[in-house]
Amino acid sequence: MQRSYRAAFMHNIKQTDRKIQHSLCPTGLYSWCSYQKDKYVQLKERTDLMKGLQRIDLTELYLKMAKYISACSYFINDQSESENWMYNDDGDDKMINFNKIMDEVQEWSDRNNKYEIRYTLTHNLLLMGKTRTGKTTIAKVIENPCYIPPDAKLYSETKQVTIHPVATTLNNNNIIYCFNIIDTPGLFDKVKYENRSLTNNKIKKSIEKCMEEDITNIHLFAFVINLQSNLDRDDIDSMIYVKNNYSFLHKYICLIVTHSEETNQQQRQNKIDEFFQSDQIIKHNLKDFFGERIFFMGSLRSQLILYPNKQSIRQQIKNVHQMREIFIEYIQNLDPNDYFNIHHIKNSNICTIL
């Protein structure tokens, strides 16, 4: 058996003296060794010369083995050093500098830490407003700026409170920012559900239930409106409804104007200035309720799918990125310890579950 192993090994290693190379190979016409077999066949049937080109060069084999052994040796030594560090005897412990040993501990821990835990800041954002103003789209665009919403439907698809959890990091920043974006059914909603519509009181109950049981700490309430067309009575009534029922949210509420992807910064400012000059807005002092916390959002329009236009796409995505970045930076800079909790209200009659 040893002879067979040696024969097979020598057979597959290139040598200048082919006679020595195949000296241990079996002879005869039916030998598995092409060199020995070629002795018994005609010249045109001989194959050993071609097969010899495919055999292993001994020098090349040695180089590959040396490289492999060197790599394995480094890995073994590195692992051994990493493990043995914990058990090395450095002499008298009284002479050890604590800061120096802790530097070594940190270095060893970083190399062996399989699960790196990063610091996380969590902010909870609740969206409210009239139906089909783009509340769900805001959550989707924060997650993916290239999101394209489906065509608008007659009935709203948001029948209950839904939560969109997303997370982001900043370049050169080890902090993970987590956002829980809470999407609520629209005020004055037309929700096709068992031939019944959701009343404002039912929606109010859903929002309060979310604040009481699901997400109790809300860092920002965002009232969403669409100023793409003329402001109708429902838009104004929605804002008045929120101000009257949630006046205690003044510190934590902002206004988001959606469908702003085709407007520049000056056009957006002109639109919001015109909005706050409305008689009903002035009458109910809504500008002071929202303060300076006014943001704009938008998305790539669904019409681009049927009628693609490179210039429109470029302009829209540029605007979407700009507005999205401003809003996300505002949320990130909110104090995570400063939030609204409905249980903190002393007067229970201010806000009750209906």
N, C-alpha and C positions, 0 to 999 in steps of 0.2 A: 504493500500500500504506500509506504514511504517513497518507493521508487516511482510509483505512478504520480504522486504529488510533485516530486522533483522534476519528472519528465514534463508534466503539464506547465510548471513554472518556467523551466528553461525554454520550452517550445514557444512561449509567448513573449520572451525577452529577446530583443534584437542583439545579435552578436556578429562580429566580423567573420568568425569561423563558424559557418553554418553546420559543418559536420559535428563540431562539439555541441552546438546548440541543440541538435536533434539526436545526440548520442544515446539518450535514455528513452527515446520514443520507440514504440513497437514498430517492427519492420513488416514488410509484406504488402501485397496489392490492396488488402482490406484494412490497412492501418488508418487510424483517425488522423495521423500526422501526414500532412500534404507533402512534406519533404521526402519522407520515406516512401510514400505511395507513388510519387512522381518517378521513382526509379524503375517502376514496372509498367508505366503507360507511355504512349507516344508523345512526342514533343508538343504537339498542338493541344494535348489534353492536360498538360501539366499546369498546376495552379499555384504552386508554392511561392513563386516569385512575386505574384500579385498580393498574396496574403501576407507575405513578409513585410510589405510596406505598411500594413495596418498594425503590426506588432509593436509592443511598448519599447521605447528607448530607455535603457537602464539609467542613463544620466538624468534624463527627464523625470523618471520615477523617483530617483533619489531626491531631486529638488522639490518635488511635490510632497514627498513624505517629510522632508525636513521642515517645509513651510507649515504643514499640518501639525507636526509635533511641537513646533515653536508656538503656534497659536494656542494649542491645547495647554501647553506648559504655562503660558501667560495667564490663561483663564483660570487654571487650577491655582496658580500662585496668588493671583489677584483675589480669588475667592477665599483662599486660605488666609491671606493677610487680612481680608475684611472680617473673617470670622475670628481669627486669632487675636485681633486687636482687643477684643472683649476680655481676653484671658491673659494678656501680657503682664508680666510683673515688672513695674517700672521703679521698683525700689521702695523707699520709705514714703508712705502716703502723706506724711506731714510736710514733705518738701514740695508737693504738687501744687501748682498754681491753678486755682479753680477755674478762672476764665480760659486758661489754655486747655484744660481738660474738657471744658464744655464746648470749645471750638471743635475739638476732635470728636466729641459726642455728636454734635450737630452735623458734622461732615459725614460721619458714619451713618447717622439716621437718614440723611438725605439720599445716600446711596442705596439704602435698604428699605426705604419707605415705599411700599407698594401702593398705598392709598393716600394720596396727597389731598388734604382737606383745605379748601380755600374759604376765605371770609366771605360771607354772603349778606347783602342788604336786600330786604324784601319790602316792597311797597304795594299797597292794595289800591286799585283805582276802580271806581264804580261809575259806569256810563248810564245816563238817563236822558230822556228827551222824547220828542214825538216820533212816531213810527216812520221808518224809511228815511231817516236823516243821515244814516251811515254809521250807526253805533257799532254794529258788528264789523263793518269794514275797517274802522279804526283799529280794533283789536287785531284784525288780520294783517293790516299794513305795518303795525308795530312789529309783528312777527316777521313779515316778509314785505319789503317795500315794492317788490314786483308783483304783488297780489293784484289780480283783476277780478272785481266783483261780478257776479252773474247779473243778468238783466233784472231790473226791478220788477217785482210782482205786485199784484193788487193787494194781496194779503201778506202781512208780516209773518216770517217764519220763526221769529223768537217768541215762543209762548211762555217761557219761564226763565228764571235767572240762570245764566250759564257763565262759567269761569274759564278764561283763557290764560293758562300759566305760560309765561315766556321768561327767558333769561338772556343776559348779554354781559359782555366784558368790554372794557376799554383797552386800547393799545397801551402797553407799558403799565398796566394796572392789574393787580392781583385780585381785585374785588369782583365778585360775581353779583350783578344786579338782577334781582328777580321781580317780575311784575305779575301780579294776579289781576287781570283785567276782567271785571265783572260786568257782563252785558245783561241789561234788563229789558223786558218788553216795553214797547213805546207807549207813551202817554197818548190818549185818544186813539189807541191802537185798533186796527181792523184785523183781528186775528181770526182766521177761519178755523174754528175749533168747536165742533158739535153745534154748528149754527148759532154760536153765541160769541159776542165780542167781549174783550177784556175791558172792564170799566177802570177809570182812574183809581177808584178806591181799591180795587183788586190789585192793581199794579203797585199802589202805595203799600199795600200789605206785603207784597212780594219783596219790595225793596227793604222794608223794615224787618221782615223775617230774615233776609240775607244778613242785615246788620246785626241782628240779635243772635242768630244761631250759626250761620255759616262763616261769614267773615265779619268779625266784630270790630276790628281795627281798620278803619278806612283812612288812608292818607290823603286822598283826593277824590272829590265828587266832580264829575265833568258833565255839564249840561250841553247837549249836542243839538245844533241847529243847522239848517241848510239855507244859505242865502243866495243860492243859484238863481232862484226865481223870486217873485215878490213874496214878502212875508204875509202869510195868511193869519186869520184869527186864531186858528188852532195853535200856531207857533207861539203867539203871544200868550194865549191862555195857558199853554204848557209851562211857560216860564213863570207866570204869575202863580200857577198852582204850586210849583216847586218852592217859590219864595214864601208863599203863605204857609205851606205845610212843613218846610224845612228851613225856616229863617235862621235857625241856630247853626246852620252849615256855612254861614257867610265866610268864615275863616278858611274853610276847606274846599270851597267850590270854585270851579273855573268854567269858562265858556269855550267850546270848540266849534268852529265854523268849518263844515265839511264841503266837499265838492269844489275845492279851491285849486285843483291841479292845473288849471289853465289860466290862472291869474298871477300877476307878479306882486311883489310886496306892496307897492303903492296902490294897486287896484284893490287888494284885500283891505288895506287900511281905509280907503275911501268907502268901501262897502260897509265896514263895521261902524264908521262914523255916521253914515247915513242911517244905519239901523238904530243907533242910540238917539237919533234925533226924532224918532217916531213919537207921536203924542202919547200913545199908550205906554211906551217904554219909559218916557219921562214921568208920566203920571204915577206909575208904580215904582219909580226909583230903582229900576232894574240895573242901571249902570253901576250904582254904588254897591249893589248886592254882589255883582261879579268882580268889581274892582278892576285892577290892571291884568288880571289873570285871563287873558284872551289868546287863544291859539287857533291855528288853521291846520286842516288836514285834507288830504285828498288821496286819490289812487289812480292808477292807469285805467282809462275808460274801456268799458267792454266793447264799444263800437270799433275800437282798434283791431279787434279780432276779424271783423268782417271787412273793414276798410282800413288796412294798415297804412300808416303814414310815418315815415322815418323821422321827419322833423317834429311832428306832434308827439311821438313816443319819447324822443330825446328831451323835449321841453317839459313834458309831464313828469317823467321820472326824475328830472333835475329838481322840479318844484316839490315833488313828493319827498325826496331825500332831504331837502332843506327844511321843510315844515316838520317832518318826522324827527329830525335831529334836534330841532329847537324844543319840541315837546318832550322827547326822551330826556334831554339834559335837564329840563325843569323837574321832571319826576325824580331823577337821580339825585338832585341837590336837595330834595325834601328831607327834612329831619325824620329818620325812621322812628324816632321816639315821640314825635308829635303827630298824633292821629286822633280821629274822632271815634269815640266808642259810645254807642247809644246808652249803655248802662251808666255812663257818667252823668246823665241828665238828672238833676235833682227832682224836677217836677215831672212826674210820670204822665201828667195829662198833656204834655206838650206833644208827645208822639206815642201813639198806642197802636197795638195790633187790632185791626178792625175785625 
